[in-house]
């Protein structure tokens, strides 16, 4: 049985490191693990999404929409953006602390 964990946040929060630690822990338990990251503008506080798939016979590192057992959100808005990946009955764990995007900080715009 494959378990899919999607981690999301913004650059500098450790999203990629956390995904690698989860994969490493699974491999140390003898399970197969695959992962992939979408980093984008991470160096400037942009979106970071990491996919971790743990189980047997994993062929793709990417979690399909509706396939994540768990979403770990390091930033609330990023967690909301990733909700289409959550499967029915899945679990979401989210930090309540928002991080204002650089563009909103520079222009005085609202956090959205």
C-alpha positions in Angstrom: 0.0 0.0 0.0 1.4 3.4 -1.0 1.2 6.4 1.3 1.4 9.9 -0.2 2.5 12.9 1.8 2.4 16.4 0.2 4.4 19.2 2.0 3.9 22.8 1.0 5.2 26.2 2.2 7.3 29.0 1.0 11.0 29.3 0.4 13.1 29.2 3.5 10.7 27.2 5.7 12.5 23.9 5.2 9.8 22.2 3.1 12.3 20.3 1.0 14.4 19.3 4.0 11.3 18.0 5.8 10.3 15.9 2.7 13.8 14.4 2.5 13.7 13.5 6.2 10.4 11.7 5.8 11.7 9.8 2.8 14.9 8.9 4.6 13.0 7.7 7.6 10.9 5.4 5.4 13.9 4.1 3.6 15.6 3.3 7.0 12.5 1.2 7.8 13.0 -0.8 4.6 10.3 0.9 2.5 10.7 2.4 -0.9 10.3 6.2 -1.2 10.2 8.6 -4.1 10.1 12.3 -4.0 9.9 15.4 -6.2 9.9 19.1 -5.5 8.4 22.1 -7.3 10.5 25.0 -6.1 9.6 27.9 -8.4 10.5 31.2 -6.8 11.5 29.7 -3.5 14.5 32.0 -3.0 12.2 34.9 -3.0 9.6 33.5 -0.6 7.7 31.8 -3.4 5.8 28.5 -3.3 7.5 25.2 -2.5 5.7 21.9 -2.9 7.3 18.5 -2.1 5.8 15.1 -3.0 6.8 12.0 -1.0 5.5 8.6 -1.9 6.2 5.7 0.3 5.3 2.0 -0.4 6.0 -0.8 -2.8 6.4 -0.5 -6.5 6.3 3.3 -6.8 6.8 4.3 -10.4 6.2 8.1 -10.3 7.3 10.5 -7.6 4.4 12.8 -8.2 1.2 12.5 -6.3 -1.9 12.9 -8.5 -4.8 15.2 -7.6 -7.0 13.5 -5.0 -4.2 11.1 -4.0 -2.5 12.7 -0.9 -3.1 10.9 2.3 -1.6 13.8 4.3 -0.9 17.4 3.4 1.6 19.2 5.7 1.3 22.9 5.3 4.0 25.2 6.6 2.0 28.2 5.5 -1.8 28.5 5.4 -2.4 29.9 2.0 0.0 27.4 0.4 -2.0 24.6 2.2 -5.2 25.9 0.7 -3.7 25.9 -2.8 -2.7 22.3 -2.4 -6.2 21.0 -1.2 -7.0 19.5 -4.7 -4.3 16.9 -3.9 -6.0 15.7 -0.8 -7.9 12.4 -1.1 -11.3 11.9 0.5 -10.7 11.1 4.2 -7.2 12.5 4.1 -5.6 14.6 6.8 -4.3 18.2 6.7 -1.8 19.6 9.3 -1.3 23.3 8.9 0.8 25.9 10.7 -1.5 28.8 11.6 1.2 31.4 11.0 0.9 33.2 7.7 3.9 34.5 5.8 3.2 37.6 3.8 4.3 37.4 0.2 7.2 39.7 -0.7 5.0 41.5 -3.3 2.3 42.2 -0.6 5.0 43.5 1.8 6.5 45.8 -0.8 3.2 47.2 -2.1 1.3 47.3 1.2 -1.2 44.8 -0.2 -3.3 42.4 1.8 -2.3 38.8 2.6 -4.2 36.6 0.2 
